Amino acid sequence: MIKLYLDFQHRIKEFELYADSLKSLLAGVDNSAESACKAVDEQVAQICSEAKQAGEDTKLQIQTSRDEERRKLTKPLEETKTFIEQLKDSHRYSADVIEHKSIVHVINRIQDVTKEHEESGLKKMDIPTVNCAWFEKAVVDTGKTILMKQLGALLYQEQSMFTDVIKFDEVREGEVCRGSHHIINGQSWYTYIKKEVYGRKSSLGLYLCWGKKDNINCSAELKFTLMNVTTSKAISHTLLNLTYTPDGDEGFGRASFLDWDKFADKQNGFLDDNNNFTVTVIVKVTNVEEF
């Protein structure tokens, strides 16, 4: 009966780990969707801002062209208005001569009036050639092909999770304890665990390594979780924007994931009855690039 009791206890822990894994992946799906929607909103705002700026630049060109064309017309217009007033004035003197009014004053002006009349016949009334602005609207792509190219591409990145159960006694100072190999996006990944020592302090270091390939770079995001008998006390750390290269470091992780004494104290719940501990890693491969 005791064996059955312990078996049930072990099985419950296994299913709790499984449930936690599913919850972590579920949270990852929700968070990635939220981040993707936010990125769409930011890109739409950027496109709208660029379109508005392009519109303002185009209107400025129209206004500049308008001012240039107006200058072609305003100068001859003002000159013509002045000349019209001069002709009207001369016309009045001519009428005075006809009606025999102010004859002495008119005689003094008759020579100027005659000259103005001759000049009016010689003055050219050429109409300047001007350009009028015309904005021909482009046809908006109702199929959204162009807009979608500007907006960006919707991609789905594989997110995988694996679990390693490690014997506590195998993690020693100055040595690397490796977990199992896992294949994600056609790439090989594995955890390694170290007891990191800095002066008088020690800590648990958790890392994720990539099976290096000579002509490939790999980018990823990671989430490490150190499970706990009491699942609410599990500890997680997330690492973003990581690039693995053939000539780069062995792996990425945290050297100070947890204080070693706290980790090693069984009362804190990170070690099970068999003195093992469980690490889960969620890996989201964001890009695999050959060069």
C-alpha positions in Angstrom: 0.0 0.0 0.0 2.9 2.3 0.8 4.3 1.7 -2.7 1.0 2.5 -4.3 0.8 5.7 -2.2 4.3 6.7 -3.4 3.5 5.8 -7.0 0.4 8.0 -6.9 2.4 10.9 -5.4 5.0 10.5 -8.1 2.4 10.4 -10.8 0.7 13.5 -9.4 4.0 15.4 -9.6 4.5 14.2 -13.2 1.0 15.5 -14.2 1.5 18.7 -12.3 4.7 19.3 -14.3 2.9 18.5 -17.5 0.1 20.9 -16.6 2.7 23.6 -15.8 4.3 23.0 -19.1 1.0 23.4 -20.9 0.3 26.6 -19.0 3.7 28.0 -19.9 3.1 27.3 -23.6 -0.4 28.7 -23.4 1.0 31.9 -21.8 3.6 32.0 -24.6 0.9 31.8 -27.3 -1.1 34.6 -25.7 1.9 36.8 -25.1 3.2 36.3 -28.6 -0.2 37.1 -30.1 -0.4 40.3 -27.9 3.1 41.3 -29.0 2.3 40.6 -32.6 -0.9 42.8 -32.5 1.1 45.6 -30.8 3.7 45.4 -33.5 1.0 45.6 -36.2 -0.5 48.7 -34.5 3.0 50.3 -34.4 3.6 49.5 -38.0 0.2 50.9 -39.0 0.9 54.1 -37.1 4.3 54.4 -38.8 2.8 53.8 -42.3 0.0 56.4 -41.5 2.7 58.9 -40.3 4.8 58.4 -43.4 1.7 58.7 -45.6 0.7 61.9 -43.9 4.2 63.3 -44.2 4.2 62.4 -47.9 0.9 64.2 -48.3 2.3 67.3 -46.5 5.4 67.3 -48.7 3.2 67.0 -51.8 1.0 69.9 -50.7 4.2 72.0 -50.1 5.3 71.3 -53.7 1.8 72.4 -54.9 2.0 75.6 -52.9 5.6 76.4 -54.0 4.5 75.8 -57.7 1.5 78.0 -57.1 3.6 80.9 -55.7 6.0 80.7 -58.7 3.1 80.7 -61.2 1.4 83.6 -59.4 4.6 85.7 -59.7 4.4 85.3 -63.5 0.9 86.9 -63.4 0.9 89.4 -60.6 3.7 91.6 -62.0 2.1 92.1 -65.5 -1.3 92.5 -63.8 -0.1 95.3 -61.5 1.6 97.0 -64.5 -1.5 96.7 -66.5 -3.7 98.2 -63.8 -1.4 101.2 -63.6 -1.4 101.6 -67.3 -5.2 101.4 -67.4 -5.4 104.2 -64.9 -3.0 106.3 -67.1 -5.2 105.6 -70.1 -8.4 106.6 -68.3 -6.7 109.8 -67.2 -5.7 110.5 -70.8 -9.2 109.6 -72.0 -10.7 112.3 -69.7 -8.3 114.9 -71.1 -9.4 113.9 -74.6 -13.0 114.3 -73.6 -12.3 117.7 -72.2 -10.8 118.8 -75.6 -13.9 117.6 -77.4 -16.2 119.4 -75.0 -14.0 122.5 -74.9 -13.4 122.3 -71.2 -10.3 123.5 -69.4 -8.8 124.2 -72.8 -5.5 125.8 -71.5 -4.8 122.9 -69.1 -5.7 120.4 -71.8 -3.4 122.0 -74.4 -0.5 121.7 -71.9 -1.2 117.9 -71.6 -2.1 117.2 -75.2 1.4 116.2 -76.2 1.6 113.7 -73.2 -1.8 112.3 -74.0 -0.9 111.8 -77.6 2.3 110.0 -76.6 0.4 107.7 -74.1 -2.0 106.9 -76.9 0.8 105.8 -79.2 2.4 103.8 -76.5 -0.8 102.0 -75.7 -1.0 100.8 -79.3 2.6 99.4 -79.1 2.1 97.7 -75.7 2.0 93.9 -76.0 -0.7 92.1 -74.2 0.9 88.6 -74.2 -0.7 86.1 -71.8 2.1 84.3 -69.8 2.3 80.6 -70.0 1.5 79.2 -66.5 1.2 75.7 -65.0 -1.7 74.8 -62.9 -1.3 72.1 -60.3 -3.2 68.8 -60.8 -3.0 65.9 -58.4 -3.9 62.6 -60.0 -4.9 60.2 -57.2 -3.4 56.7 -57.4 -5.7 53.8 -57.4 -5.8 52.3 -53.9 -5.0 48.6 -54.0 -8.3 47.2 -52.8 -6.7 43.8 -52.7 -4.3 45.2 -50.0 -1.3 43.6 -51.7 0.8 46.7 -51.6 -0.4 47.7 -48.1 0.4 44.2 -46.8 3.9 44.5 -48.2 4.4 47.8 -46.4 2.8 46.4 -43.2 5.0 43.3 -43.0 4.7 39.6 -43.0 2.8 37.5 -40.6 5.0 34.5 -39.5 4.4 31.7 -37.1 7.4 30.7 -35.1 7.7 27.3 -33.6 7.8 27.3 -29.9 8.9 24.1 -28.2 9.4 23.0 -24.6 11.4 20.2 -23.2 12.1 19.0 -19.7 15.3 17.6 -18.2 15.4 15.8 -14.9 19.0 16.2 -13.4 20.6 14.3 -10.5 21.7 16.9 -8.0 24.8 14.9 -7.1 26.1 15.1 -10.7 26.3 18.9 -10.6 29.8 19.6 -9.2 31.9 22.7 -8.9 34.0 23.2 -12.0 32.2 20.6 -14.1 29.5 20.7 -16.7 26.4 18.5 -16.3 24.7 18.1 -19.7 21.0 17.4 -20.2 19.5 15.4 -23.1 19.6 16.6 -26.7 16.4 17.9 -28.3 15.6 18.7 -31.9 13.8 22.0 -32.6 13.4 23.5 -36.0 15.8 20.9 -37.3 18.4 22.1 -34.9 20.0 20.3 -31.9 19.7 21.8 -28.5 20.7 20.7 -25.0 20.9 22.2 -21.5 24.0 22.3 -19.4 24.1 23.0 -15.7 27.0 24.3 -13.6 27.8 25.1 -10.0 29.1 28.6 -10.5 31.5 29.9 -7.8 32.3 33.6 -7.3 34.5 34.1 -4.2 32.7 32.8 -1.3 29.3 32.6 -3.0 28.0 29.9 -5.2 25.0 29.7 -7.5 23.2 27.4 -9.9 23.9 28.2 -13.5 21.5 27.1 -16.2 22.4 27.4 -19.9 21.0 26.3 -23.3 23.4 25.2 -25.9 22.9 24.9 -29.7 24.5 22.2 -31.8 26.7 24.5 -33.8 26.9 24.3 -37.6 29.6 25.9 -39.6 27.4 27.9 -42.1 24.4 28.7 -39.9 23.4 31.4 -37.5 20.4 30.8 -35.2 18.4 33.3 -33.3 16.1 32.3 -30.4 14.2 33.4 -27.3 14.4 31.2 -24.2 12.5 30.8 -21.0 14.1 28.7 -18.2 12.0 27.3 -15.3 13.4 25.6 -12.3 10.5 23.5 -11.0 9.5 23.2 -7.4 7.6 20.6 -5.4 5.3 23.5 -4.6 4.7 24.7 -8.1 3.9 28.2 -7.0 7.5 28.5 -6.0 9.0 27.6 -9.4 11.5 30.2 -10.7 11.6 31.4 -14.3 13.9 33.6 -16.3 13.4 34.8 -19.9 16.2 35.7 -22.3 15.3 37.5 -25.5 17.1 38.4 -28.8 19.8 35.8 -28.6 22.0 34.9 -31.6 23.9 31.7 -31.7 26.8 31.6 -34.1 29.3 28.8 -35.0 32.2 30.8 -33.5 30.2 32.2 -30.6 29.9 31.2 -26.9 28.9 27.7 -26.0 25.5 28.8 -24.9 23.2 31.4 -23.3 21.7 31.4 -19.8 22.1 32.7 -16.3 25.1 32.0 -14.2 23.3 33.2 -11.1 20.0 31.5 -11.7 19.5 30.7 -8.0 21.7 30.9 -4.8 23.3 27.5 -4.4 22.5 27.1 -0.7 18.9 27.9 -1.3 18.8 25.5 -4.2 20.5 22.7 -2.3 18.3 23.0 0.8 15.7 20.3 0.3 13.2 22.1 2.5 12.9 24.8 -0.3 11.3 22.2 -2.6 13.6 22.3 -5.6 14.9 18.8 -5.0 12.5 15.8 -5.0 12.6 12.7 -2.8 15.2 11.2 -5.1 17.5 14.2 -4.9 16.7 15.2 -8.5 15.6 18.6 -9.8 13.6 19.4 -12.9 14.3 22.1 -15.5 12.0 23.1 -18.3 13.1 25.2 -21.2 10.8 26.9 -23.7 12.6 27.6 -27.0 11.2 29.9 -29.7 13.5 29.8 -32.7 13.0 33.2 -34.4 15.4 32.8 -37.3 17.7 30.2 -38.9 20.0 31.8 -41.5 22.6 30.2 -43.7 25.6 32.2 -44.8 
